[in-house]
């Protein structure tokens, strides 16, 4: 363990302390830190390099972007020093302004995704969407056994739920786009699906009670989440004992334009990452496998991940 004075020396620089205060709340890219702190990229990058060298922060590559966060499992002394230092200046004008700027950065993330989904509401069945193949969906539907109560998390207009509702006891469609919810409700009414209910909400804070559904479904929704682990934890919370999570999503890829074209937050996930997140959330009998490979560039692959909540 390195001496405490070395950590104190790193924390003594105001910009580094402000960066740590932000990263203690949210994983952020250099561009997002630049926006939140209103500083040049070169200054932020140089301070991040010092923090990384001091082993206080780590970075995660996602396509061409790097996201920074506080290093997991810091030594207790280091974590305590960071907490004490940030708390000591928490009421300063700079940190209060930083906190407000961070909220704007996070809202901007959400707004980009919401605007995209509002734009394509009513056209999802007609437009190309990476990973939305009937081959993959067919594999997913094999895991659904009626009569069940299903939560379709990040449902969009509910293309999959429109099918499931014809057999299920009840289907809840959760989406954060008001336009998607509106279009979905109209489709449910048109198709006379009285057991299909649309709710406005976020997959990281699902508006359903604990232990209320048999199946939690995330079909091409997880890569739009800011914190996929939270969405998986929410799925675990709302599942009844013996319930199942079913995830259909893109395998990790490098098609950077997906961020702009489809409002993707994550460029897919590795099989190992999904497996680890499901196990950490408490799921058992976890399985993750590739179920679809597209032949045309950028050759997206689709993963199917499942897990059970202990009965």
C-alpha positions in Angstrom: 0.0 0.0 0.0 1.5 3.4 -1.0 2.0 6.0 1.7 -1.0 8.3 2.5 1.0 11.4 1.8 1.3 10.4 -1.9 -2.4 10.3 -2.2 -2.7 13.6 -0.3 -0.3 15.2 -2.8 -2.4 14.1 -5.7 -5.6 15.4 -4.0 -4.0 18.8 -3.3 -4.5 20.0 -6.9 -8.0 21.5 -7.2 -8.7 20.3 -10.7 -7.9 16.7 -9.8 -10.1 16.9 -6.8 -13.0 18.3 -8.9 -12.6 15.4 -11.4 -12.6 12.8 -8.6 -15.8 14.4 -7.1 -17.5 14.0 -10.5 -16.2 10.5 -11.1 -17.4 9.4 -7.7 -20.9 10.0 -8.9 -20.8 8.9 -12.6 -18.5 7.2 -15.1 -17.7 10.0 -17.6 -15.8 10.4 -20.9 -13.2 13.1 -21.4 -15.7 15.2 -23.5 -18.3 14.9 -20.7 -15.7 16.0 -18.1 -14.7 18.9 -20.4 -18.4 20.0 -20.6 -19.0 19.6 -16.9 -15.9 21.5 -15.8 -15.7 24.0 -18.7 -12.0 23.3 -19.1 -9.8 22.6 -22.2 -9.5 18.9 -23.1 -5.7 19.0 -22.8 -5.9 20.1 -19.1 -8.4 17.4 -18.2 -6.4 14.7 -20.0 -3.2 15.7 -18.3 -4.9 15.5 -14.9 -6.5 12.2 -15.7 -3.1 10.8 -16.6 -1.8 11.8 -13.2 -4.8 10.2 -11.4 -4.5 7.1 -13.5 -0.7 6.9 -12.7 -1.6 7.2 -9.0 -4.0 4.3 -9.5 -7.0 6.3 -8.3 -9.0 6.1 -11.6 -9.4 3.6 -14.3 -10.5 3.9 -17.9 -12.8 1.7 -20.1 -12.6 1.7 -23.8 -15.9 1.6 -25.7 -15.2 1.9 -29.4 -13.2 5.1 -29.9 -14.3 6.6 -26.6 -12.7 6.2 -23.2 -14.8 6.4 -20.0 -13.2 7.1 -16.6 -14.3 6.1 -13.1 -12.9 5.8 -9.6 -10.9 2.6 -9.4 -13.0 -0.2 -7.9 -11.9 -1.7 -4.6 -9.6 1.2 -3.6 -7.6 0.7 -0.4 -9.7 1.8 2.5 -7.3 4.6 3.4 -7.3 6.0 -0.2 -11.1 5.8 -0.4 -11.4 7.6 3.0 -9.0 10.3 1.9 -10.9 11.0 -1.3 -14.2 11.0 0.5 -12.9 13.4 3.2 -11.3 15.7 0.7 -14.3 16.0 -1.6 -16.6 16.4 1.4 -14.5 19.2 2.8 -15.0 21.3 -0.4 -18.5 20.0 -1.3 -20.1 23.4 -0.5 -17.6 25.4 -2.5 -19.0 27.4 -5.4 -16.9 25.3 -7.9 -18.2 21.9 -6.7 -21.8 23.1 -6.5 -21.5 24.3 -10.1 -19.8 21.1 -11.1 -22.7 19.1 -9.6 -25.2 21.1 -11.6 -23.2 20.7 -14.8 -23.0 17.0 -14.2 -26.8 16.8 -14.1 -27.0 18.6 -17.4 -24.5 16.2 -18.9 -26.5 13.2 -17.8 -29.8 14.8 -19.0 -28.1 15.4 -22.3 -27.3 11.7 -22.6 -30.9 10.8 -21.9 -32.3 13.5 -24.2 -30.2 12.2 -27.2 -31.7 8.7 -26.8 -35.2 10.0 -26.1 -35.2 12.2 -29.2 -34.0 9.3 -31.3 -36.8 7.0 -30.1 -39.4 9.7 -30.4 -38.3 10.3 -34.0 -38.6 6.6 -35.0 -41.7 5.8 -33.0 -44.2 4.0 -35.2 -41.5 3.0 -37.7 -39.5 0.4 -35.8 -41.0 -2.4 -37.7 -40.0 -0.8 -41.0 -36.6 0.6 -40.3 -33.4 -1.3 -39.8 -32.3 -1.7 -36.2 -29.0 -3.6 -35.4 -29.6 -6.9 -33.7 -33.4 -6.9 -34.4 -33.5 -10.2 -36.3 -36.4 -12.7 -36.3 -33.8 -15.4 -35.9 -32.6 -13.9 -32.6 -36.2 -13.1 -31.4 -37.2 -16.7 -32.2 -34.5 -18.0 -29.8 -35.7 -15.5 -27.1 -39.3 -16.5 -27.5 -38.4 -20.1 -26.8 -37.8 -19.1 -23.2 -41.3 -17.7 -22.7 -43.9 -20.1 -21.3 -47.5 -18.9 -20.9 -49.4 -18.0 -18.8 -46.9 -15.6 -17.3 -46.6 -12.0 -16.2 -43.9 -10.3 -18.3 -42.1 -7.0 -18.0 -40.7 -5.8 -21.4 -38.0 -3.3 -20.2 -37.1 -0.7 -22.8 -39.9 -2.0 -24.9 -40.1 0.8 -27.5 -43.5 0.5 -29.2 -43.6 -3.1 -28.0 -43.1 -5.2 -31.1 -42.2 -8.3 -29.1 -44.8 -7.7 -26.4 -47.5 -7.4 -29.0 -46.8 -11.1 -29.8 -46.2 -12.2 -26.2 -49.5 -10.6 -25.0 -51.5 -13.0 -27.1 -50.5 -15.8 -24.8 -49.3 -14.2 -21.5 -51.4 -13.4 -18.5 -50.2 -9.8 -18.4 -47.4 -7.8 -20.2 -46.0 -4.5 -18.9 -44.1 -2.4 -21.5 -41.7 0.1 -19.9 -40.1 2.8 -21.9 -38.8 6.3 -21.2 -39.9 7.8 -24.5 -43.4 9.4 -24.2 -43.9 9.1 -27.9 -43.1 5.3 -27.9 -45.5 4.8 -25.0 -48.2 6.7 -26.9 -47.7 4.7 -30.1 -47.6 1.4 -28.2 -50.9 2.2 -26.4 -52.5 2.9 -29.7 -51.3 -0.4 -31.2 -52.5 -2.3 -28.1 -55.9 -0.7 -28.5 -56.0 -1.4 -32.2 -55.1 -5.0 -31.7 -57.5 -5.4 -28.7 -54.8 -6.5 -26.3 -56.3 -5.6 -23.0 -53.6 -7.4 -21.0 -50.9 -5.2 -22.5 -50.1 -2.1 -20.4 -47.7 0.7 -21.2 -45.8 2.6 -18.5 -43.5 5.6 -18.8 -40.3 4.8 -16.9 -36.6 4.1 -17.0 -35.2 0.5 -17.0 -32.8 1.6 -14.3 -35.8 2.6 -12.0 -38.6 0.3 -13.1 -42.1 1.5 -12.0 -43.2 -2.0 -10.9 -43.3 -3.6 -7.4 -40.8 -6.1 -6.0 -41.5 -9.7 -7.0 -44.3 -8.8 -9.4 -43.4 -10.5 -12.7 -42.4 -14.0 -13.9 -40.1 -12.8 -16.8 -38.1 -9.7 -17.2 -37.2 -9.1 -20.9 -34.6 -6.7 -22.2 -34.6 -6.9 -26.0 -32.0 -4.6 -27.6 -32.5 -2.2 -24.7 -29.5 -2.7 -22.5 -27.0 -1.0 -24.7 -29.1 2.2 -24.4 -28.8 2.2 -20.6 -26.3 4.5 -18.8 -25.7 1.8 -16.2 -26.6 -1.7 -17.6 -25.8 -3.2 -14.2 -28.6 -1.1 -12.6 -31.0 -2.3 -15.2 -30.1 -5.9 -14.5 -30.4 -5.3 -10.8 -33.9 -3.8 -11.3 -34.9 -6.8 -13.4 -33.8 -9.0 -10.4 -35.8 -6.9 -8.0 -39.1 -7.1 -9.9 -38.9 -10.8 -10.6 -40.8 -13.3 -8.5 -38.8 -16.1 -6.9 -38.1 -18.6 -9.7 -38.5 -15.9 -12.3 -36.3 -15.5 -15.4 -34.4 -12.7 -17.0 -34.0 -12.8 -20.8 -31.6 -10.4 -22.5 -31.3 -10.1 -26.3 -28.6 -7.6 -27.2 -25.6 -6.9 -29.4 -22.3 -8.5 -28.9 -19.4 -6.1 -28.4 -18.5 -4.4 -31.7 -16.5 -1.4 -33.1 -19.2 0.3 -35.3 -18.8 3.7 -33.8 -21.5 5.3 -36.0 -24.1 3.3 -34.0 -23.9 6.1 -31.4 -25.1 8.6 -33.9 -27.4 6.4 -36.0 -29.2 4.5 -33.3 -28.4 6.5 -30.1 -26.5 3.7 -28.6 -24.7 4.3 -25.3 -22.7 1.1 -25.3 -21.2 -0.6 -28.4 -22.6 -4.0 -27.4 -21.3 -6.3 -24.6 -18.9 -9.2 -24.3 -20.3 -12.5 -23.3 -18.1 -12.4 -20.2 -19.3 -9.0 -19.1 -23.0 -10.0 -19.4 -22.3 -13.2 -17.6 -20.5 -11.4 -14.7 -23.3 -8.7 -14.4 -26.0 -11.4 -14.2 -24.1 -13.4 -11.5 -23.3 -10.2 -9.5 -27.0 -9.3 -9.5 -27.9 -12.6 -7.9 -29.0 -14.7 -10.9 -28.3 -18.4 -11.1 -28.0 -20.9 -14.0 -26.7 -18.0 -16.1 -26.2 -18.6 -19.8 -24.9 -16.3 -22.5 -24.4 -17.3 -26.2 -24.4 -15.9 -29.7 -27.7 -16.6 -31.5 -27.4 -14.5 -34.6 -24.7 -13.3 -36.9 -25.4 -10.8 -39.7 -23.7 -11.3 -43.0 -23.6 -7.7 -44.1 -21.2 -5.1 -42.7 -20.8 -4.2 -39.9 -21.8 -7.8 -39.2 -23.5 -7.3 -35.9 -23.8 -10.4 -33.7 -26.6 -10.9 -31.2 -26.3 -12.4 -27.8 -29.0 -14.2 -25.8 -28.4 -14.1 -22.0 -30.7 -15.7 -19.4 -30.6 -16.3 -15.7 -32.9 -17.5 -12.9 -33.8 -15.9 -9.6 -33.7 -18.6 -6.9 -37.1 -19.8 -5.9 
